[in-house]
Amino acid sequence: MNPEPITKIEGTYAEAPASWNTSYITQDGFVCRITLRGETGKDLLDKASVALAYLMEHGFQPEHNNRKDTKECPIHHCEMIKYEKGGHSWFGHRLIDGSWCRGVKK
């Protein structure tokens, strides 16, 4: 049997300049996630406000993050992930410019 080779299709996919993710629980107990994208931060915040109002108006509940391997960044108010290497551990998240934040002002 000679399977045909798999051809990889190369292409670039443009990522939206801004995105927002949230998790919520339906009235039936299902955990759902939604991602919104926008061309600007203001555009995205406007969309997020509408989405949150809709979810709350229809009785959806936020999914609370109780994981011990994440915490909220006190500077950017986003999720930081726990990293471990060489016996050391720290929390951090990537910034829009590609650099890293550990939740501490320099």
Backbone hydrogen bonds in HBPLUS format (Angstrom, degrees):
<---DONOR---> <-ACCEPTOR-->    atom                        ^
c    i                          cat <-CA-CA->   ^        H-A-AA   ^      H-
h    n   atom  resd res      DA  || num        DHA   H-A  angle D-A-AA Bond
n    s   type  num  typ     dist DA aas  dist angle  dist       angle   num
A0018-ALA N   A0038-GLY O   3.30 MM  20  5.30 140.4  2.46 160.8 154.9     1
A0038-GLY N   A0018-ALA O   2.94 MM  20  5.30 159.3  1.99 147.0 148.0     2
A0020-TRP N   A0036-LEU O   2.89 MM  16  5.21 151.6  1.97 149.1 154.2     3
A0036-LEU N   A0020-TRP O   2.82 MM  16  5.21 161.8  1.85 153.6 159.4     4
A0022-THR N   A0034-ILE O   3.08 MM  12  5.65 150.0  2.18 153.9 162.4     5
A0034-ILE N   A0022-THR O   2.99 MM  12  5.65 159.0  2.03 161.0 167.1     6
A0063-GLU N   A0023-SER O   3.17 MM  40  5.43 164.0  2.20 124.3 121.0     7
A0024-TYR N   A0032-CYS O   2.84 MM   8  5.40 159.3  1.88 153.5 160.1     8
A0032-CYS N   A0024-TYR O   2.77 MM   8  5.40 170.8  1.78 166.7 169.9     9
A0025-ILE N   A0061-GLN O   2.62 MM  36  5.09 158.4  1.67 155.2 162.8    10
A0061-GLN N   A0025-ILE O   3.05 MM  36  5.09 164.6  2.07 147.0 148.5    11
A0026-THR N   A0030-PHE O   2.83 MM   4  5.23 158.2  1.87 148.9 153.7    12
A0029-GLY N   A0026-THR O   2.95 MM   3  5.19 164.3  1.98 111.9 115.8    13
A0044-LEU N   A0040-THR O   3.00 MM   4  6.20 158.7  2.05 146.8 152.6    14
A0045-LEU N   A0041-GLY O   2.85 MM   4  6.11 159.0  1.89 151.2 157.0    15
A0046-ASP N   A0042-LYS O   2.91 MM   4  6.13 156.5  1.97 153.1 159.0    16
A0047-LYS N   A0043-ASP O   3.10 MM   4  6.38 158.2  2.15 145.7 151.2    17
A0048-ALA N   A0044-LEU O   2.82 MM   4  6.07 158.7  1.86 152.9 159.6    18
A0049-SER N   A0045-LEU O   2.91 MM   4  6.07 155.7  1.97 146.0 151.9    19
A0050-VAL N   A0046-ASP O   3.20 MM   4  6.47 157.8  2.25 145.8 151.0    20
A0051-ALA N   A0047-LYS O   2.93 MM   4  6.19 161.3  1.96 150.7 156.4    21
A0052-LEU N   A0048-ALA O   2.83 MM   4  6.02 167.3  1.85 156.4 159.2    22
A0053-ALA N   A0049-SER O   3.02 MM   4  6.12 161.4  2.05 144.9 150.3    23
A0054-TYR N   A0050-VAL O   2.98 MM   4  6.18 159.3  2.03 148.8 154.5    24
A0055-LEU N   A0051-ALA O   2.92 MM   4  6.17 166.2  1.94 155.0 158.5    25
A0056-MET N   A0052-LEU O   2.95 MM   4  6.11 168.9  1.97 154.7 157.5    26
A0057-GLU N   A0053-ALA O   2.89 MM   4  5.92 159.5  1.93 147.3 153.8    27
A0058-HIS N   A0054-TYR O   3.05 MM   4  6.19 141.5  2.21 146.0 155.0    28
A0060-PHE N   A0055-LEU O   2.94 MM   5  5.21 155.9  2.00 162.1 154.7    29
A0059-GLY N   A0056-MET O   3.18 MM   3  5.22 165.2  2.20 109.2 110.2    30
A0082-LYS N   A0069-ASP O   2.87 MM  13  5.10 148.7  1.96 156.9 149.6    31
A0071-LYS N   A0080-MET O   3.03 MM   9  5.30 147.7  2.13 138.7 147.3    32
A0080-MET N   A0071-LYS O   2.63 MM   9  5.30 158.3  1.68 166.5 174.5    33
A0073-CYS N   A0078-CYS O   2.73 MM   5  5.39 164.9  1.75 160.5 165.4    34
A0077-HIS N   A0073-CYS O   2.84 MM   4  4.91 136.3  2.03 133.9 141.4    35
A0081-ILE N   A0092-GLY O   2.96 MM  11  5.57 155.8  2.02 154.3 146.4    36
A0092-GLY N   A0081-ILE O   3.06 MM  11  5.57 148.2  2.16 137.8 145.8    37
A0083-TYR N   A0090-TRP O   2.67 MM   7  5.38 168.6  1.69 170.2 174.3    38
A0090-TRP N   A0083-TYR O   2.91 MM   7  5.38 150.7  2.00 147.5 155.4    39
A0085-LYS N   A0088-HIS O   2.87 MM   3  5.42 157.1  1.93 151.7 159.3    40
A0088-HIS N   A0085-LYS O   3.01 MM   3  5.42 164.8  2.03 118.8 123.3    41
A0093-HIS N   A0101-CYS O   2.95 MM   8  5.48 147.3  2.06 148.9 158.9    42
A0101-CYS N   A0093-HIS O   2.88 MM   8  5.48 160.1  1.92 162.2 169.0    43
A0095-LEU N   A0099-SER O   2.73 MM   4  5.41 174.4  1.74 160.3 161.5    44
A0098-GLY N   A0095-LEU O   2.93 MM   3  5.32 162.1  1.96 117.9 121.9    45
